[in-house]
Structures are given as structure tokens and as C-alpha cells.
Amino acid sequence: MTQKKEIQSFTTYRLIKSEDLNHHGTLYAGRSAEWFVESGFVAASAIINPKNIICLKIHGMHFSKSAKMGQTIFYTSKIVYCGRTSIVANICVKMIGDSTEKLVEGFITFVHVNENTCPIPHNIEMIAVTDEDKQLQLQAINLKKQ
């Protein structure tokens, strides 16, 4: 039996410290990728037991603005689509104090697995209510075609 769930947002915050910087003095893309995946995992674990989730693919992280030491950024993640075994998260990163401009945005696909890491159905359907969530859901569905 399929469980229908409305799309929800989950937010995680990060203070950028000196160990998070690259040689230009801005947030290192690798550190941002780590936090990006973690944020998507938090959203996925809200609908499925975390011990049954693995990351399959980062579909892209589009960086549009850099962040510097001392700034606080936040990652807003949503599970926007669920296939038979897949779980697709959209993650958007913004800066506290300027929540209108996106620093980074992208999608990640996770897979629901058993104890042997074999994909198994999760029986979840995500329901998009807002126009924004409907658009994100369509984008996530189209990722499978790429």
C-alpha cells in the first residue's frame, strides 16, 4: 500500500569557518558538496529509516555566488519525487541576511535499500501542493530521462 506524503522543507545551518575555505578565501566546493549531501539525507531520513538510504547520484550543484568566512548559510532540502526505490531531493543554499539569492542549487537521488544494499520498494508517493513544488517535481522526474 502506497503512503502519500506532502512535500516538506528541512533546513540546516552552517557557519563558514577557516577550515571550510579554498585558496581564494571562499567556501570550498568540496565542503559545500559534503553539506549538500548531508542536507538531502536529512530530508530523506524524515520519510524513510536512515539505515535504508544510500546516495546514488548528485545531479549537479550549480554555484551562482560564493560565501566567505564568518557568514552563515542555510541548506533547504525537500524530497520532491519518489520512484519505486528512488528518492529525489532538491537542495537550495542561501545566506542568512540575503534569503532571496541562491548560492547553490541542485538535486540528489538516494535509493531505498535492504541490509545487503539491494534496492527495495519504499511505497511512498510525494504530493506537490505549491506551484514551486510541482515544478521541482517535474524537474526531478526529468532527471531520470537524462
KASULJO-V116394 format. One record per backbone hydrogen bond with DSSP energy under -1.0 kcal/mol. CO is the residue of the C=O (numbers start at 0). NH is the residue of the N-H. Records with the same first field share a line. If there is no record, write none. Layout:
CO = NH  NH
//
This chain:
2 = 124
4 = 126
9 = 76
11 = 74
13 = 72
15 = 69
16 = 19
17 = 20
19 = 27
21 = 24
25 = 21
27 = 31
28 = 32
29 = 33
30 = 34
31 = 35
32 = 36
33 = 37
34 = 38
35 = 39
36 = 40
37 = 41
38 = 42
39 = 43
40 = 44
43 = 46  47
48 = 51
49 = 52
51 = 112
53 = 110
56 = 108
61 = 104
66 = 26
67 = 70
70 = 15
71 = 95
72 = 13
73 = 93
74 = 11
75 = 91
76 = 9
77 = 89
80 = 87
83 = 121
84 = 111
85 = 82
86 = 109
87 = 79  80
88 = 107
89 = 77
90 = 105
91 = 75
92 = 102  103
93 = 73
94 = 97
102 = 63  64
103 = 92
104 = 61
105 = 90
106 = 58
107 = 88
108 = 55  56
109 = 86
110 = 53
111 = 119
113 = 116
117 = 113
122 = 2
124 = 4
126 = 6
129 = 133
130 = 134
131 = 135
132 = 136
133 = 137
134 = 138
135 = 139
136 = 140
137 = 141
140 = 143
142 = 145
//
